[in-house]
Amino acid sequence: MSKLIALSIDVNKINKERLYQGQKGKYLNLTVALNDEPDQYGNHASAWEEQTKEEREAGQQKNYLGNGKVFWTDNGSSQPQQASQSSQNLGQDDDDLPF
């Protein structure tokens, strides 16, 4: 089953030390959890910075960056919705990014 999810993350919360240079750009590894039922705000997903095995085993708190909603599925289990305007404009106005 396919799903499309619109995520909004707070780039000000990104730990700049976790950014790394790759061959084609600067990257940040994220972990995304997709829940079957929406939370009290209608969100189906949450995103945080990827943790190392050592950080997980030590019980370190996750650095949550944002949430998201499923806006389309291919099985008809939820009504397709239009993605928010902000998710449609991703990558178009990157001049104010803090890194």
MARSESE-737917 format. One record per residue (C-alpha): x, y, z. Coordinates in Angstrom, 2 decimals, always signed. Each point is the difference from the previous one (the first is absolute). Layout:
# MARSESE-737917
+---------+---------+---------+
|      px |      py |      pz |
+---------+---------+---------+
|       X |       Y |       Z |
...
+---------+---------+---------+
END
This chain:
# MARSESE-737917
+---------+---------+---------+
|      px |      py |      pz |
+---------+---------+---------+
|   +0.00 |   +0.00 |   +0.00 |
|   +1.33 |   +3.42 |   -0.93 |
|   -0.42 |   +3.11 |   +2.09 |
|   +1.03 |   +3.58 |   -0.46 |
|   +0.86 |   +1.93 |   +3.14 |
|   +0.55 |   +3.74 |   +0.33 |
|   +2.55 |   +0.75 |   +2.75 |
|   +0.82 |   +3.34 |   +1.56 |
|   +3.24 |   +0.23 |   +1.91 |
|   +1.45 |   +2.84 |   +2.05 |
|   +3.42 |   +0.54 |   -1.58 |
|   +1.03 |   +2.13 |   +2.99 |
|   -0.05 |   -3.17 |   +2.12 |
|   +2.52 |   -1.83 |   -2.22 |
|   +3.22 |   -0.84 |   +1.80 |
|   +2.53 |   +1.39 |   -2.52 |
|   +2.60 |   -2.52 |   +1.21 |
|   -2.13 |   -2.77 |   -1.53 |
|   +0.18 |   +1.50 |   -3.49 |
|   +2.52 |   -1.71 |   -2.23 |
|   +1.39 |   +0.67 |   -3.44 |
|   -0.81 |   -2.55 |   -2.69 |
|   +0.98 |   -0.14 |   -3.63 |
|   -3.04 |   +1.96 |   -1.15 |
|   -0.73 |   +2.26 |   +2.95 |
|   -0.41 |   +0.41 |   +3.73 |
|   -2.14 |   -2.64 |   +1.74 |
|   -1.79 |   -0.76 |   +3.27 |
|   -1.22 |   -3.51 |   +0.83 |
|   -3.53 |   -0.06 |   +1.37 |
|   -2.22 |   -2.68 |   +1.48 |
|   -3.71 |   +0.17 |   -0.77 |
|   -2.70 |   -1.88 |   +1.91 |
|   -3.31 |   -0.64 |   -1.76 |
|   -2.96 |   -0.75 |   +2.26 |
|   -3.20 |   -1.80 |   -1.01 |
|   -2.19 |   +2.53 |   +1.81 |
|   +0.43 |   +3.78 |   +0.10 |
|   +0.91 |   +1.76 |   +3.24 |
|   -2.10 |   +2.71 |   +1.64 |
|   +1.20 |   +2.50 |   -2.62 |
|   -0.70 |   -2.23 |   -3.00 |
|   +3.65 |   -0.94 |   -0.54 |
|   +0.85 |   -3.49 |   -1.20 |
|   +3.79 |   +0.37 |   -0.01 |
|   +2.81 |   +1.48 |   +2.04 |
|   +3.63 |   +0.61 |   -0.96 |
|   +3.19 |   +0.27 |   +2.02 |
|   +3.73 |   -0.06 |   -0.53 |
|   +1.34 |   -3.50 |   -0.41 |
|   +1.62 |   -1.36 |   +3.16 |
|   +3.02 |   -2.25 |   +0.21 |
|   -0.31 |   -3.43 |   +1.60 |
|   +1.95 |   +1.31 |   +3.00 |
|   -2.37 |   +2.96 |   +0.41 |
|   -3.04 |   -2.28 |   -0.13 |
|   +1.51 |   -2.46 |   +2.49 |
|   +0.88 |   +2.86 |   +2.37 |
|   -3.61 |   +1.18 |   -0.14 |
|   +0.86 |   +3.43 |   -1.35 |
|   -2.95 |   +2.16 |   -0.86 |
|   -0.88 |   +0.32 |   -3.69 |
|   +0.34 |   +3.39 |   -1.70 |
|   -3.50 |   +0.31 |   -1.49 |
|   -0.08 |   +2.25 |   -3.04 |
|   -3.61 |   -0.11 |   -1.11 |
|   -3.18 |   -1.83 |   -0.91 |
|   -1.96 |   -0.93 |   -3.08 |
|   -3.27 |   -1.20 |   -1.41 |
|   -0.90 |   -2.64 |   -2.53 |
|   -1.71 |   +1.86 |   -2.81 |
|   -0.39 |   -2.82 |   -2.54 |
|   -0.18 |   -3.79 |   -0.04 |
|   -0.43 |   -2.35 |   -2.94 |
|   -2.48 |   -2.31 |   +1.74 |
|   -2.68 |   +2.57 |   +0.74 |
|   +0.15 |   -0.55 |   +3.78 |
|   +0.32 |   +3.73 |   +0.56 |
|   -1.30 |   +2.76 |   -2.17 |
|   +2.66 |   +1.62 |   -2.14 |
|   +0.60 |   +3.62 |   +0.94 |
|   +2.01 |   +2.75 |   -1.58 |
|   +3.48 |   +0.42 |   +1.42 |
|   +0.47 |   +3.24 |   +1.89 |
|   +1.41 |   +2.96 |   -1.90 |
|   +3.19 |   -0.16 |   +2.08 |
|   +0.67 |   -3.60 |   -0.98 |
|   -0.56 |   +0.81 |   -3.68 |
|   +2.64 |   +2.75 |   +0.14 |
|   +2.77 |   -2.10 |   +1.51 |
|   +3.40 |   +1.00 |   -1.26 |
|   -1.15 |   +3.20 |   -1.70 |
|   +0.97 |   +2.52 |   +2.71 |
|   +3.09 |   -1.37 |   +1.70 |
|   +1.65 |   +3.40 |   +0.52 |
|   -1.10 |   +0.32 |   +3.64 |
|   +1.27 |   -3.42 |   +1.15 |
|   +2.17 |   +0.27 |   +3.10 |
|   +2.82 |   -2.10 |   -1.46 |
+---------+---------+---------+
END
